[in-house]
């Protein structure tokens, strides 16, 4: 891929609660060193993790309810309201739990639902966690995840034409315009989106969460093994760190900046 080839943002999502419903955005302001606002702000602890909300630190995702092991999470429709900190869970269109995640009573209402309905999958009492702007990312840094739609289309070809919903990859940004897999070569490069600047820091190694259909909640594909067999790795997508503030939105161009001459 040439350094001046641009892509376009076709989807923009945040995930306020780790493992639960993606929430579409039209525009959002990025801040240096931060995730998308409220992205992975909360997680549901699956048994004692040692997480300290007063001194939050990274914990592996196995400590939380997650799609990689708990695919039934995808059957829930969750909505988070920033103004009230209220999480509402729906199942088959009906509200099954609701609560303000910044109050003890609100967290207890959500925890009670998971304690009752995910009992067989729990390693201890479920607990809603958050802490001082912490993001429960899969990696130990605050990142924005990016998926190239053409790479998803290439996976469909590997799967003999089976449709692959891009939301399986739970990215923040979905982009078109780059050739399939070319994004994997962007590690170390700077992406320009309006005034915002993001440095690509890491490829994303895919886990079994991508095998779960986000609509049916069924584990119906084998995406990481397919990538391993066909490409020799299980990478799809990239992580980037925000280096300069700026507003981004659906329809915006994503340019790869040419290295500055010194």
C-alpha positions as MATLAB code, in Angstrom:
seq = 'XXXXXXXXXXXXXXXXXXXXXXXXXXXXXXXXXXXXXXXXXXXXXXXXXXXXXXXXXXXXXXXXXXXXXXXXXXXXXXXXXXXXXXXXXXXXXXXXXXXXXXXXXXXXXXXXXXXXXXXXXXXXXXXXXXXXXXXXXXXXXXXXXXXXXXXXXXXXXXXXXXXXXXXXXXXXXXXXXXXXXXXXXXXXXXXXXXXXXXXXXXXXXXXXXXXXXXXXXXXXXXXXXXXXXXXXXXXXXXXXXXXXXXXXXXXXXXXXXXXXXX';
ca = [
       0.000    0.000    0.000;
       1.312    3.444   -0.880;
       1.609    5.914    1.973;
      -0.808    8.355    0.356;
      -3.631    5.856   -0.149;
      -6.599    6.908    1.974;
      -9.401    4.990    3.575;
     -12.835    6.129    4.754;
     -14.515    5.537    8.109;
     -17.708    3.579    7.473;
     -18.459    2.639   11.068;
     -17.656    4.104   14.482;
     -18.451    2.238   17.709;
     -17.814    2.243   21.419;
     -18.329   -0.539   23.952;
     -19.220    0.991   27.333;
     -19.370   -2.432   29.034;
     -16.770   -5.004   28.069;
     -18.396   -7.922   26.229;
     -21.767   -6.240   25.755;
     -23.452   -4.426   22.863;
     -21.515   -2.136   20.504;
     -22.981    1.375   20.403;
     -22.789    3.212   17.047;
     -21.586    6.816   16.956;
     -21.731    9.366   14.164;
     -18.933   11.590   15.466;
     -16.691   11.634   18.509;
     -13.796   13.684   19.832;
     -10.541   11.839   20.377;
      -8.156   12.930   23.114;
      -4.444   12.239   23.220;
      -3.597    9.104   25.161;
      -7.227    8.085   25.585;
      -9.709    5.591   24.173;
     -12.998    6.654   22.636;
     -15.044    8.267   25.424;
     -16.432    5.567   27.769;
     -15.022    2.727   25.678;
     -14.721   -0.363   27.909;
     -15.413    1.895   30.892;
     -16.974   -1.016   32.798;
     -16.494   -4.769   32.993;
     -18.343   -7.606   34.727;
     -15.886   -9.376   36.992;
     -16.167  -13.168   36.830;
     -14.842  -14.155   40.222;
     -12.226  -12.249   42.272;
      -9.705  -10.530   39.982;
      -7.761   -8.346   42.409;
      -8.792   -5.210   40.502;
      -8.486   -2.087   42.680;
     -10.752    0.780   41.536;
      -8.627    3.234   43.516;
      -5.459    2.130   41.725;
      -6.754    0.559   38.516;
      -4.431   -1.651   36.552;
      -4.744   -3.915   33.553;
      -6.159   -7.394   34.045;
      -6.430  -10.170   31.441;
      -9.876  -10.548   29.887;
     -10.251  -14.032   31.348;
     -11.065  -12.247   34.641;
     -14.297  -10.877   33.160;
     -17.416  -12.077   31.398;
     -16.428  -12.005   27.724;
     -17.633  -13.242   24.356;
     -14.610  -15.504   23.901;
     -16.085  -17.806   26.572;
     -19.541  -16.440   27.300;
     -21.209  -16.157   23.887;
     -24.657  -15.742   25.457;
     -23.680  -12.147   26.211;
     -24.431  -11.408   22.548;
     -28.098  -12.294   23.124;
     -28.426   -9.228   25.374;
     -29.161   -5.772   23.969;
     -27.439   -3.292   26.271;
     -27.685    0.507   26.220;
     -25.666    2.913   28.345;
     -26.756    6.518   28.987;
     -23.867    8.888   29.663;
     -26.019   11.532   31.351;
     -27.384    9.127   33.971;
     -24.750    6.347   33.953;
     -27.671    3.967   33.512;
     -27.221    0.585   31.877;
     -30.350   -1.102   30.543;
     -30.300   -4.758   29.532;
     -32.930   -6.198   27.209;
     -33.544   -9.811   26.241;
     -35.863  -10.534   23.312;
     -37.009   -6.906   23.448;
     -37.936   -6.972   27.138;
     -36.058   -5.080   29.866;
     -34.464   -7.634   32.201;
     -32.268   -5.334   34.303;
     -31.447   -1.659   34.667;
     -29.316    0.410   36.999;
     -27.070    3.419   37.496;
     -23.574    1.928   37.380;
     -22.208    4.707   39.593;
     -24.447    3.722   42.521;
     -24.301    0.621   44.711;
     -27.994   -0.149   44.138;
     -27.672    0.230   40.389;
     -24.647   -2.053   40.201;
     -26.407   -4.582   42.436;
     -29.359   -4.731   40.038;
     -27.073   -5.587   37.116;
     -25.012   -8.023   39.191;
     -28.164   -9.829   40.336;
     -29.175  -10.451   36.723;
     -25.835  -12.018   35.828;
     -25.706  -14.000   39.088;
     -29.053  -15.591   38.247;
     -28.767  -16.024   34.494;
     -25.067  -16.827   34.033;
     -24.729  -19.014   37.123;
     -23.157  -21.982   35.330;
     -20.473  -19.760   33.774;
     -19.443  -17.877   36.901;
     -16.306  -18.513   38.945;
     -17.546  -16.283   41.764;
     -20.025  -13.468   42.385;
     -20.260  -11.166   39.355;
     -19.274   -7.593   40.086;
     -19.519   -4.411   38.014;
     -16.061   -2.832   37.896;
     -14.844    0.639   36.930;
     -12.166    3.009   38.102;
     -10.840    6.515   37.455;
     -11.084    6.578   33.680;
      -9.675    3.055   33.353;
     -10.415    1.171   30.133;
     -10.839   -2.603   30.317;
      -9.023   -3.145   27.040;
      -7.659   -6.491   25.913;
      -4.222   -4.857   25.907;
      -2.411   -2.945   28.647;
      -2.613    0.462   26.958;
      -5.347    2.874   25.904;
      -5.962    2.216   22.238;
      -8.381    2.647   19.351;
      -9.026   -0.509   17.360;
      -9.367   -0.402   13.571;
     -10.720   -3.041   11.173;
     -10.236   -2.972    7.415;
     -13.479   -4.111    5.778;
     -11.543   -5.522    2.817;
      -9.745   -7.898    5.182;
     -13.137   -9.081    6.468;
     -14.187   -9.699    2.852;
     -11.004  -11.720    2.352;
     -11.973  -13.858    5.350;
     -15.342  -14.494    3.705;
     -13.494  -15.847    0.683;
     -11.441  -18.124    2.944;
     -14.726  -19.401    4.408;
     -16.085  -20.295    0.948;
     -18.321  -17.250    0.712;
     -19.944  -17.389    4.165;
     -20.980  -13.852    5.161;
     -18.983  -12.428    8.072;
     -20.553   -9.622   10.081;
     -17.739   -7.089   10.703;
     -19.122   -6.481   14.203;
     -17.667   -9.852   15.192;
     -14.356   -7.979   15.454;
     -15.670   -5.378   17.938;
     -13.620   -2.521   16.495;
     -13.904    1.179   17.208;
     -13.309    2.184   13.583;
     -14.288    0.264   10.459;
     -12.676    1.552    7.282;
     -12.787    0.889    3.550;
     -10.323    1.858    0.836;
      -7.257   -0.116    1.892;
      -6.386   -3.402    0.160;
      -7.024   -6.493    2.250;
      -4.381   -7.076    4.943;
      -2.393   -3.943    4.049;
      -3.278   -2.440    7.430;
      -1.042   -5.037    9.081;
       1.980   -3.286    7.559;
       1.089    0.062    9.150;
       2.606   -0.612   12.582;
       4.706    2.426   13.440;
       2.888    4.669   10.954;
       0.821    7.785   11.734;
      -2.815    7.994   10.632;
      -4.361   11.432   10.029;
      -8.121   11.897   10.469;
      -8.849   15.609   10.272;
      -6.851   17.189   13.093;
      -6.537   13.900   14.984;
      -3.381   11.833   14.738;
      -3.101    8.174   15.699;
       0.018    6.021   15.796;
      -0.435    2.382   14.854;
       1.203    0.381   17.642;
       0.177   -3.241   17.298;
      -1.585   -5.839   15.192;
      -4.667   -7.406   16.773;
      -4.396  -11.134   17.369;
      -7.902  -12.548   17.099;
      -9.459  -14.714   19.801;
     -12.515  -17.028   19.783;
     -14.829  -14.046   20.347;
     -14.830  -13.577   16.560;
     -16.437  -16.994   16.187;
     -19.631  -15.674   17.832;
     -22.359  -14.231   15.616;
     -23.284  -10.872   17.220;
     -26.899  -11.238   16.073;
     -27.704  -14.878   16.891;
     -25.217  -15.316   19.782;
     -24.215  -18.641   18.190;
     -20.607  -19.822   17.989;
     -20.806  -20.741   14.318;
     -17.425  -19.999   12.667;
     -13.738  -20.743   13.236;
     -12.076  -17.490   12.248;
      -8.749  -17.616   14.177;
      -7.973  -21.205   13.043;
      -8.869  -20.250    9.473;
      -6.493  -17.280    9.578;
      -3.770  -19.480   11.025;
      -4.156  -22.110    8.310;
      -4.380  -19.672    5.411;
      -2.042  -16.856    6.500;
       0.210  -18.361    9.138;
      -1.014  -15.933   11.800;
      -4.269  -14.962   13.529;
      -4.006  -11.175   13.035;
      -6.855   -9.039   11.742;
      -6.993   -5.328   12.524;
      -4.688   -2.875   14.247;
      -4.471   -0.936   17.494;
      -3.557    2.749   17.409;
      -2.815    5.291   20.134;
      -4.205    8.821   19.864;
      -1.294   11.248   19.567;
      -3.182   14.486   18.820;
      -6.731   15.555   19.682;
      -9.403   15.873   17.051;
     -12.984   15.108   16.125;
     -13.626   12.159   13.826;
     -16.761   10.767   12.264;
     -18.323    8.409    9.769;
     -17.359    9.456    6.260;
     -14.035   10.992    7.285;
     -10.870   10.169    5.353;
      -8.057    8.223    7.023;
      -4.688    9.123    5.494;
      -1.311    7.535    6.157;
       1.099   10.377    6.801;
       4.363   10.354    4.910;
       7.396   10.248    7.210;
       8.891   13.658    7.847;
      12.289   14.223    6.267;
      15.040   15.172    8.700;
];
